[in-house]
């Protein structure tokens, strides 16, 4: 495909007008002012369009699409214990597969071409990645409070099976990885075992870190005054490439550890605000040299996967938190949402509109009343545009979403299956909450 006479966000995150971008196979083969002589196949009219790297969602739980709007206006732990955990107790692999496919459809609609997933079932996530065409990493989170070590757990066997089934050196679009849910949902023995296994097998790590004040305080009470960041470092979790989600309640020492260990922080501004958890100190992390990406978290706590909305919220929260309108520029936001996420997934050839890079691209329609006048299209994109202005999402050179149509997803089937799962699970939850006759 040749994107002809289109405005682009170039490899330096500068806006360039009247450009041409040619894609061959999975690769961006040409970027330039001149119309190339080579035949790139379909010619895409770039009039009133903006082409950027596809967004990376670096922290999400796709199957939780089934719980959108289910638990509202609750604190994190109350939300988990009274709504989420009881619902999740009745999830099957099929439920999770269709929930993930629903979430992928929403991601593609909002220009997200890659994601970092953590949930309860390797097979459901792996199938969803394989069938949909989206890019990313996925893992089943480890939680355990027993005396056993990691290699004695069922999730260890499941991880081995997932690595064998889904990790193909010839296809790097998606891969199974490993995740520790959090410090507060596992023993130190298990955490060290997970870290050891990841290092032995060259896997990346995904973990929740310092999401709430109570999480950070209780960790210090349990572990000799060590913060969650220090504790996870000491357990060896950060010895492999790691995405640490949230990192809301961290200090300068934590920031130094995150930088030295090469950890990527996935900030989730809307979810953290909605659950009353706080504001991640993104500007301090950036000043401290930490790679910062962005995540939506699940729609159960967001409630959508609109990446542009997430970025706007991130920007405004940092400005008000720092009482400084100059922090987090639109250019920095675009880097956080694209290249930083690609680096977090060790995808050195992704996240930029550059010749030789993977053709993971998102196109916005800028012919909107709220995008005029145009002094700076990037400012308009961040502060004025809507996520629904996305008109095309491409991953590895394949168009997955275009003008309301999906090339790999059957939306009617997805909607039918997710509604069927929702109704069955709600019935099971209600039945489980009915007191036994002996208790009446």
Secondary structure, 3 states (H helix, E strand, C coil): CEEEEEEEECCCCCEEEEEEEEEECCEEEEEECCCCCCCCCCEEECCCEEEEECEEEEEECHHHHHHCCCCCCCCHHHHHHHHHHHHHCCCCHHHHHHHHHHHHHHHHHCCEEEEEEEECCHHHHHHHHHHHCCEEEEEEEECECCCCCHHHCHHHHHHHHHHHHHCECCECCEEECEEECCHHHECHHHHHHHHHHHHHHCCCEEEEECCCHHHHHHHHHHCCCCCHHHHHHHHCHHHCCEEEEECCCCCHHHHHHHHHCCCEEEECHHHHHHCCCCCCCHHHHHHCCCEEEECCCCCCCCCCCCHHHHHHHHHHHHHHHHCCCCCCCHHHHHHHHCHHHHHHCCCCCCCCCCCCCECCEEEEECCCHHHCCCCCHHHHHHHCCCHHHEEEEEECCEEEEECCEECCCCHHHHHHHHHHHHHHHHHHHHHHCCCCHHHC
